[in-house]
Amino acid sequence: MKKRLLALSLTLCLVFSAAGCGAWSKEAQEPEAQMKIVCTIFPEYDWVRQILGERAEETELTLLMKNGADLHSYQPTVWDLKKIAEADLFIYVGGESDFWVEAALDNTKKPDRIALNLMELLGDAVREEEHLEGMQTPGEEEHTHREADGHEEEEYDEHVWLSLRNAQLVCGGIEEALCTLDEENSRIYEKNAAAYQEMLAALDEEYRKTVSQTPHPVLLFGDRFPFLYLARDYGITCYAAFSGCSAETEASFSTITNLAKKAEERCLPVILAIDGSDQKIARTIAGNTRTRDQKVRVLNSMQSVSESEMEDGADYLGIMEENLRVLREALAAGKGVQDGTACM
């Protein structure tokens, strides 16, 4: 962590030294956009697009983590830091992976800039990370932190965007920020935000109905587990190989066998993987059950949405709708889960 902070400090020095020497003079000659907005991850970017509506064409909207960049391994470039320095509105998650943000903001003073921290905005809705049954114990390289008195620090799950309910709250914060920055067009933002939040609420209700139709909803992830917020919103029991922020890529024999046993006991028809995964662990778990007939399906955590996917029309609601389709298949549990008998 110290090395990463040192590297960031050096990068910041280079950015502002260059800026002082007119390194950005070419761009400085370009006409100024009415608003400049920078988002770290795709869900934030898409929420802003939806609320801007017709005003998006008049706004310089930048997504930092694209081309497959992942929240947990991302480090800002000089170009990224320049964009943040110029931004009127900067939106970021605010978890441990955003360790670099505080230094970037401290070194880019802009009196009227609004910095929107999702985890601060959500407040009590933010959840601590959970170690699920069956989850591999993290190695020493994993995120284990201790305070000066020797007690472990609380670690909070960063994947707040995977809750449709959180999304509605965040969109309210984005609406407020846009109205503050561009009061003249505030009615447009209010109207767009209200319409979009209705769509988020409707999809949330579809999730609730889907899960409520399963007496004992269970999901098993042969992968990392970034879906804590979604699972807790609807009362879904989950098992997983690793935590959501884990850097592990290989599961132990005991992890594989324990999760395969859970899949058998709960008569699960699907083993889940997440986007960007090679699905190796999920397939190995399925191959170690008695029936070996579980399908492997992918839930999209939107941690690394690419530019090509966005060009093809990817958006937050569409991805969450596809996740619901996968969820329906995964919750189509066998007889054993429905009535307590053994799987047939």
C-alpha positions as CSV (number, residue, x, y, z in Angstrom):
1,M,0.0,0.0,0.0
2,K,2.9,2.4,0.9
3,K,4.5,1.8,-2.5
4,R,1.2,2.5,-4.3
5,L,0.7,5.7,-2.4
6,L,4.3,6.8,-3.2
7,A,3.7,6.1,-6.9
8,L,0.5,8.1,-6.7
9,S,2.2,11.0,-5.1
10,L,4.9,11.1,-7.8
11,T,2.2,10.9,-10.5
12,L,0.4,13.8,-8.9
13,C,3.6,15.9,-8.8
14,L,4.1,15.2,-12.5
15,V,0.5,16.1,-13.3
16,F,0.6,19.5,-11.7
17,S,4.1,20.3,-12.8
18,A,3.1,19.7,-16.3
19,A,-0.1,21.6,-15.9
20,G,1.9,24.6,-14.6
21,C,4.1,24.5,-17.7
22,G,1.1,24.6,-20.1
23,A,1.3,20.9,-21.1
24,W,-2.4,20.9,-21.7
25,S,-2.5,24.1,-23.8
26,K,-3.9,22.3,-26.9
27,E,-7.0,21.1,-24.9
28,A,-7.2,24.5,-23.2
29,Q,-8.0,26.1,-26.5
30,E,-11.0,23.8,-27.0
31,P,-14.4,25.3,-26.1
32,E,-15.5,24.6,-22.5
33,A,-18.3,22.2,-21.9
34,Q,-21.1,23.5,-19.6
35,M,-20.3,20.7,-17.1
36,K,-17.5,18.3,-16.7
37,I,-18.4,15.1,-14.9
38,V,-16.0,12.2,-14.1
39,C,-17.2,8.8,-12.9
40,T,-14.9,6.0,-11.8
41,I,-17.1,3.0,-12.7
42,F,-19.7,2.1,-15.3
43,P,-22.9,2.1,-13.1
44,E,-22.2,5.7,-12.0
45,Y,-21.5,6.7,-15.6
46,D,-24.8,5.2,-16.8
47,W,-26.9,6.6,-14.0
48,V,-25.5,10.1,-14.9
49,R,-26.3,9.5,-18.6
50,Q,-29.9,8.6,-17.7
51,I,-30.5,11.6,-15.5
52,L,-28.8,14.0,-17.9
53,G,-31.0,12.8,-20.7
54,E,-31.0,15.3,-23.6
55,R,-28.3,17.3,-21.7
56,A,-25.7,14.6,-22.1
57,E,-24.7,16.0,-25.5
58,E,-23.9,19.3,-23.8
59,T,-21.9,17.7,-21.0
60,E,-18.3,16.3,-21.0
61,L,-18.9,12.9,-19.3
62,T,-15.9,10.7,-18.6
63,L,-15.6,7.1,-17.4
64,L,-12.3,6.3,-15.9
65,M,-12.5,2.5,-15.6
66,K,-13.1,1.2,-19.1
67,N,-11.4,-1.2,-21.5
68,G,-11.9,-4.0,-18.9
69,A,-10.3,-2.1,-16.0
70,D,-11.3,-3.5,-12.6
71,L,-12.1,-1.5,-9.5
72,H,-9.8,-3.6,-7.3
73,S,-6.7,-3.2,-9.4
74,Y,-7.2,0.2,-11.0
75,Q,-4.6,2.9,-10.6
76,P,-5.2,6.4,-12.1
77,T,-3.1,7.6,-15.1
78,V,-1.9,11.2,-15.5
79,W,-4.8,11.7,-18.0
80,D,-7.3,10.4,-15.3
81,L,-5.9,12.8,-12.7
82,K,-6.1,15.7,-15.1
83,K,-9.8,14.9,-15.8
84,I,-10.5,14.8,-12.1
85,A,-8.7,18.1,-11.6
86,E,-11.0,19.7,-14.1
87,A,-14.2,18.1,-13.1
88,D,-17.3,19.9,-11.8
89,L,-18.7,16.7,-10.4
90,F,-16.6,13.6,-9.5
91,I,-18.3,10.4,-8.6
92,Y,-16.5,7.5,-6.9
93,V,-17.4,4.4,-4.8
94,G,-15.4,5.4,-1.7
95,G,-14.2,2.0,-0.6
96,E,-10.8,0.6,0.1
97,S,-10.0,0.3,-3.6
98,D,-10.4,4.1,-3.9
99,F,-7.4,4.6,-1.6
100,W,-5.9,7.0,-4.2
101,V,-8.9,9.4,-4.3
102,E,-8.3,11.5,-1.2
103,A,-4.8,12.4,-2.4
104,A,-6.0,13.2,-5.8
105,L,-8.7,15.5,-4.5
106,D,-6.4,17.2,-2.0
107,N,-4.0,18.0,-4.8
108,T,-6.7,19.3,-7.1
109,K,-8.4,22.0,-5.2
110,K,-11.5,23.4,-6.9
111,P,-13.9,25.3,-4.6
112,D,-17.1,24.6,-6.5
113,R,-16.4,21.0,-7.4
114,I,-18.8,18.4,-6.0
115,A,-17.2,15.0,-5.0
116,L,-19.9,12.4,-4.5
117,N,-18.8,9.4,-2.4
118,L,-21.3,6.6,-2.9
119,M,-20.5,4.8,0.4
120,E,-20.9,8.1,2.4
121,L,-24.1,8.9,0.5
122,L,-25.6,5.5,1.4
123,G,-24.6,5.7,5.0
124,D,-26.3,2.9,7.1
125,A,-27.1,1.0,3.9
126,V,-23.4,0.1,3.5
127,R,-22.7,-3.4,4.8
128,E,-19.7,-5.0,6.3
129,E,-18.0,-7.8,4.3
130,E,-19.2,-11.3,5.3
131,H,-17.3,-14.5,5.4
132,L,-19.8,-17.0,4.0
133,E,-20.0,-20.7,4.8
134,G,-17.8,-22.6,2.4
135,M,-15.7,-19.6,1.6
136,Q,-11.9,-20.1,1.4
137,T,-10.0,-18.5,4.2
138,P,-8.0,-15.6,2.7
139,G,-4.2,-15.8,2.6
140,E,-1.9,-13.2,4.2
141,E,-2.0,-11.2,1.0
142,E,-5.7,-10.6,1.3
143,H,-7.2,-7.4,2.9
144,T,-6.5,-7.9,6.6
145,H,-6.1,-4.6,8.5
146,R,-5.4,-3.9,12.1
147,E,-5.7,-0.6,13.9
148,A,-2.9,0.7,16.1
149,D,-4.4,-1.1,19.2
150,G,-4.2,-4.4,17.4
151,H,-7.9,-4.8,16.7
152,E,-9.1,-5.6,13.2
153,E,-10.7,-2.8,11.3
154,E,-14.2,-3.1,10.0
155,E,-14.1,-3.8,6.3
156,Y,-17.1,-2.7,4.2
157,D,-18.3,-4.3,1.0
158,E,-17.6,-1.9,-1.9
159,H,-20.1,-3.4,-4.4
160,V,-22.9,-1.1,-3.5
161,W,-24.1,-0.6,-7.1
162,L,-25.4,-4.2,-7.2
163,S,-28.5,-3.2,-5.1
164,L,-31.3,-1.7,-7.1
165,R,-32.4,0.0,-3.9
166,N,-29.0,1.6,-3.4
167,A,-29.1,2.7,-7.1
168,Q,-32.3,4.6,-6.4
169,L,-30.7,6.4,-3.4
170,V,-27.6,7.2,-5.4
171,C,-29.6,8.6,-8.3
172,G,-31.2,10.9,-5.9
173,G,-27.8,12.2,-4.9
174,I,-26.7,12.6,-8.5
175,E,-29.9,14.5,-9.3
176,E,-29.3,16.9,-6.5
177,A,-25.7,17.5,-7.5
178,L,-26.7,18.2,-11.2
179,C,-29.4,20.6,-10.1
180,T,-26.8,22.4,-7.9
181,L,-24.3,22.7,-10.7
182,D,-26.9,23.6,-13.4
183,E,-29.9,25.1,-11.8
184,E,-31.2,26.4,-15.1
185,N,-31.9,22.9,-16.3
186,S,-32.9,21.4,-12.9
187,R,-36.4,20.5,-14.0
188,I,-35.0,18.3,-16.8
189,Y,-32.8,16.4,-14.2
190,E,-35.7,16.1,-11.8
191,K,-38.0,14.7,-14.5
192,N,-35.4,12.3,-15.8
193,A,-34.4,11.1,-12.3
194,A,-38.0,10.5,-11.3
195,A,-38.7,8.4,-14.5
196,Y,-35.5,6.4,-14.1
197,Q,-36.1,5.7,-10.4
198,E,-39.5,4.4,-11.3
199,M,-37.8,1.9,-13.7
200,L,-35.3,0.9,-10.9
201,A,-38.2,0.4,-8.5
202,A,-40.1,-1.7,-11.0
203,L,-37.2,-4.0,-11.6
204,D,-36.6,-4.2,-7.8
205,E,-40.2,-5.4,-7.5
206,E,-39.6,-8.0,-10.2
207,Y,-36.6,-9.3,-8.3
208,R,-38.6,-9.4,-5.1
209,K,-41.4,-11.4,-6.8
210,T,-39.0,-13.8,-8.4
211,V,-37.2,-14.6,-5.1
212,S,-40.5,-14.8,-3.1
213,Q,-41.6,-17.7,-5.4
214,T,-38.8,-19.8,-4.0
215,P,-39.4,-21.1,-0.4
216,H,-35.6,-21.4,0.3
217,P,-33.7,-19.2,-2.2
218,V,-30.0,-20.3,-2.4
219,L,-27.2,-19.3,-4.7
220,L,-23.7,-20.8,-5.0
221,F,-20.8,-18.9,-6.5
222,G,-17.9,-20.9,-7.8
223,D,-16.1,-17.6,-7.8
224,R,-15.7,-14.3,-6.0
225,F,-18.9,-13.0,-4.3
226,P,-19.6,-9.3,-5.1
227,F,-23.4,-9.8,-4.8
228,L,-23.8,-9.3,-1.0
229,Y,-26.1,-6.3,-1.4
230,L,-28.3,-8.0,-3.9
231,A,-28.5,-11.2,-1.8
232,R,-29.4,-9.2,1.4
233,D,-32.0,-7.1,-0.4
234,Y,-34.1,-10.2,-1.1
235,G,-33.1,-12.7,1.6
236,I,-31.1,-15.1,-0.5
237,T,-28.7,-17.5,1.2
238,C,-25.3,-17.7,-0.6
239,Y,-22.2,-19.8,-0.6
240,A,-19.1,-18.8,-2.4
241,A,-15.4,-19.7,-3.0
242,F,-14.0,-16.3,-2.2
243,S,-15.0,-12.9,-0.9
244,G,-16.0,-10.2,-3.3
245,C,-12.6,-8.4,-3.2
246,S,-10.5,-11.5,-3.1
247,A,-7.4,-11.7,-5.3
248,E,-7.4,-15.6,-5.1
249,T,-7.6,-17.4,-8.4
250,E,-7.2,-21.0,-7.2
251,A,-9.6,-22.8,-4.8
252,S,-8.4,-25.5,-2.4
253,F,-9.5,-29.1,-2.6
254,S,-11.6,-28.6,0.6
255,T,-13.3,-25.5,-0.8
256,I,-14.2,-27.4,-4.0
257,T,-15.6,-30.4,-2.2
258,N,-17.5,-28.4,0.4
259,L,-19.2,-26.3,-2.2
260,A,-20.0,-29.4,-4.3
261,K,-21.6,-31.0,-1.2
262,K,-23.7,-27.8,-0.7
263,A,-24.8,-27.9,-4.3
264,E,-25.9,-31.5,-3.8
265,E,-27.6,-30.9,-0.4
266,R,-29.5,-27.9,-1.7
267,C,-30.4,-29.5,-5.1
268,L,-28.9,-26.5,-7.0
269,P,-29.3,-26.6,-10.8
270,V,-26.8,-23.8,-11.4
271,I,-23.3,-22.9,-10.2
272,L,-22.6,-19.2,-10.7
273,A,-19.5,-17.4,-11.9
274,I,-19.1,-13.7,-12.4
275,D,-18.2,-11.6,-15.4
276,G,-14.5,-11.8,-16.5
277,S,-14.1,-15.2,-14.8
278,D,-12.6,-18.2,-16.7
279,Q,-15.3,-20.3,-14.9
280,K,-12.8,-23.0,-14.0
281,I,-13.7,-23.2,-10.4
282,A,-17.5,-23.2,-11.1
283,R,-17.0,-26.0,-13.6
284,T,-14.8,-28.0,-11.2
285,I,-17.5,-27.7,-8.5
286,A,-20.1,-28.9,-10.9
287,G,-17.9,-31.8,-11.9
288,N,-17.5,-32.9,-8.3
289,T,-21.2,-33.4,-7.5
290,R,-22.9,-36.8,-7.8
291,T,-25.1,-35.8,-10.7
292,R,-22.6,-33.5,-12.5
293,D,-25.5,-31.9,-14.3
294,Q,-25.3,-28.4,-12.9
295,K,-25.1,-25.7,-15.4
296,V,-22.6,-22.8,-15.1
297,R,-24.1,-19.4,-15.5
298,V,-22.7,-15.8,-15.2
299,L,-24.0,-13.0,-13.1
300,N,-22.6,-9.7,-14.3
301,S,-21.1,-7.6,-11.5
302,M,-20.4,-4.6,-13.8
303,Q,-16.8,-4.4,-12.5
304,S,-15.2,-4.3,-15.9
305,V,-17.7,-3.1,-18.6
306,S,-15.7,-2.5,-21.8
307,E,-16.1,0.3,-24.3
308,S,-17.2,-2.2,-27.0
309,E,-20.0,-3.4,-24.7
310,M,-21.1,0.2,-24.2
311,E,-21.0,0.8,-27.9
312,D,-23.3,-2.2,-28.3
313,G,-25.8,-0.5,-26.0
314,A,-24.9,-1.9,-22.5
315,D,-26.6,-0.1,-19.7
316,Y,-27.2,-0.7,-16.0
317,L,-30.9,-1.6,-16.2
318,G,-30.3,-4.0,-19.1
319,I,-27.5,-5.8,-17.3
320,M,-29.6,-6.1,-14.1
321,E,-32.5,-7.5,-16.2
322,E,-30.2,-10.1,-17.7
323,N,-29.0,-10.9,-14.1
324,L,-32.6,-11.5,-13.2
325,R,-33.0,-14.0,-16.0
326,V,-30.0,-15.9,-14.7
327,L,-31.3,-15.6,-11.2
328,R,-34.6,-17.2,-12.2
329,E,-32.8,-20.2,-13.7
330,A,-30.5,-20.5,-10.6
331,L,-33.4,-20.4,-8.2
332,A,-35.3,-23.1,-10.1
333,A,-34.3,-25.5,-7.3
334,G,-35.0,-29.2,-7.2
335,K,-37.5,-31.1,-5.1
336,G,-35.2,-31.4,-2.1
337,V,-35.1,-27.6,-1.5
338,Q,-38.9,-27.2,-2.1
339,D,-40.1,-29.8,0.4
340,G,-37.1,-30.8,2.5
341,T,-36.7,-34.3,1.0
342,A,-33.6,-35.6,-0.6
343,C,-32.8,-34.6,-4.2
344,M,-34.3,-36.9,-6.8
